């Protein structure tokens, strides 16, 4: 893994998802999972999320729609917090979820709304 790409990815990942989450993910990695953490950090966050062309807010909305489409609730919740960190409003998130209802199906969007309510409740309560 290119060290500069990893460092850039680590910075971006921390800014979007929060240093606490990212540092825990990296420190919890063992010999088996460390290569995945390095791949995610360098490729996803260093090579893609750090590119020009789309701002972080747009990237977040895209990831929300994709995680709904792929039925990945853990990643959806994590990236929903990141979307808020990137300046997405609840209205914009709601619109992305409504759009996902049309293209991903009503059950997927219903799950997305349910998960979003959970995350918003956590944010509102300061958790």
C-alpha positions as CSV (number, residue, x, y, z in Angstrom):
1,X,0.0,0.0,0.0
2,X,1.3,3.4,-0.9
3,X,2.1,5.2,2.4
4,X,1.0,8.7,1.2
5,X,-2.3,7.3,-0.1
6,X,-2.8,5.5,3.3
7,X,-2.1,8.7,5.2
8,X,-4.4,10.8,3.0
9,X,-7.1,8.2,3.4
10,X,-6.7,8.0,7.2
11,X,-7.1,11.7,7.5
12,X,-10.2,11.8,5.2
13,X,-11.7,8.7,7.0
14,X,-11.2,10.4,10.4
15,X,-12.8,13.6,9.2
16,X,-15.8,11.9,7.8
17,X,-16.4,9.0,10.3
18,X,-14.8,10.5,13.4
19,X,-11.3,9.7,14.8
20,X,-12.7,7.6,17.6
21,X,-14.4,5.1,15.3
22,X,-11.5,5.0,12.8
23,X,-8.8,4.7,15.4
24,X,-10.7,1.9,17.1
25,X,-11.2,0.1,13.8
26,X,-7.5,0.3,13.1
27,X,-6.4,-0.6,16.7
28,X,-8.8,-3.6,16.8
29,X,-7.3,-5.0,13.6
30,X,-5.3,-8.1,14.0
31,X,-3.0,-10.0,11.7
32,X,-6.1,-11.4,9.8
33,X,-8.1,-8.1,9.5
34,X,-5.3,-5.5,9.2
35,X,-4.9,-5.9,5.4
36,X,-8.6,-5.1,5.0
37,X,-8.3,-2.0,7.1
38,X,-5.3,-0.9,5.0
39,X,-7.2,-1.6,1.8
40,X,-10.3,0.3,2.9
41,X,-8.2,3.3,4.2
42,X,-5.9,3.5,1.2
43,X,-8.2,2.7,-1.6
44,X,-11.7,3.8,-0.5
45,X,-10.7,6.8,1.6
46,X,-7.3,7.8,0.0
47,X,-7.9,7.0,-3.7
48,X,-11.6,7.6,-4.0
49,X,-13.0,9.8,-1.2
50,X,-10.1,12.2,-1.5
51,X,-10.5,12.7,-5.2
52,X,-11.7,16.0,-6.7
53,X,-14.8,16.0,-8.7
54,X,-17.4,15.3,-6.1
55,X,-17.6,17.0,-2.7
56,X,-17.9,14.9,0.5
57,X,-21.6,15.8,0.9
58,X,-22.4,14.3,-2.5
59,X,-20.2,11.3,-1.9
60,X,-22.1,10.7,1.4
61,X,-25.5,10.8,-0.2
62,X,-24.3,8.3,-2.9
63,X,-22.9,6.0,-0.2
64,X,-26.2,6.1,1.7
65,X,-28.2,5.1,-1.4
66,X,-25.7,2.3,-2.2
67,X,-25.7,0.9,1.3
68,X,-29.5,0.9,1.2
69,X,-29.4,-0.9,-2.2
70,X,-27.0,-3.5,-0.9
71,X,-28.8,-4.0,2.4
72,X,-25.8,-3.1,4.5
73,X,-27.4,-1.6,7.7
74,X,-24.2,-1.4,9.7
75,X,-22.4,0.6,7.0
76,X,-25.5,2.7,6.4
77,X,-25.7,3.8,10.0
78,X,-22.0,4.5,10.1
79,X,-22.1,6.5,6.8
80,X,-25.3,8.3,7.9
81,X,-23.2,9.8,10.8
82,X,-20.6,10.6,8.3
83,X,-23.1,12.3,6.0
84,X,-24.2,14.5,8.9
85,X,-20.5,15.3,9.6
86,X,-20.2,16.2,5.9
87,X,-23.0,18.8,6.1
88,X,-26.0,16.7,4.8
89,X,-29.2,17.9,6.2
90,X,-32.0,15.6,7.4
91,X,-34.1,16.9,4.5
92,X,-31.4,15.9,2.0
93,X,-31.0,12.5,3.7
94,X,-34.7,12.0,3.6
95,X,-34.8,12.9,-0.1
96,X,-32.0,10.4,-0.8
97,X,-34.0,7.7,1.0
98,X,-37.1,8.5,-0.9
99,X,-35.2,8.2,-4.1
100,X,-33.9,4.9,-3.0
101,X,-37.5,3.7,-2.5
102,X,-38.0,4.1,-6.3
103,X,-34.8,2.5,-7.4
104,X,-34.0,0.0,-4.6
105,X,-37.6,-0.9,-3.5
106,X,-39.9,0.1,-0.8
107,X,-38.7,-2.4,1.8
108,X,-35.1,-1.2,1.4
109,X,-36.2,2.4,1.9
110,X,-38.4,1.5,4.9
111,X,-35.4,-0.1,6.5
112,X,-33.3,3.0,5.6
113,X,-35.8,5.3,7.3
114,X,-36.0,3.1,10.4
115,X,-32.2,3.1,10.6
116,X,-32.0,6.8,10.0
117,X,-34.5,7.4,12.9
118,X,-32.2,5.3,15.2
119,X,-29.1,7.3,14.2
120,X,-30.9,10.7,14.5
121,X,-32.2,9.7,18.0
122,X,-28.6,8.8,19.0
123,X,-27.3,12.1,17.6
124,X,-30.1,14.1,19.3
125,X,-29.4,12.4,22.7
126,X,-25.7,13.1,22.4
127,X,-24.6,9.5,22.2
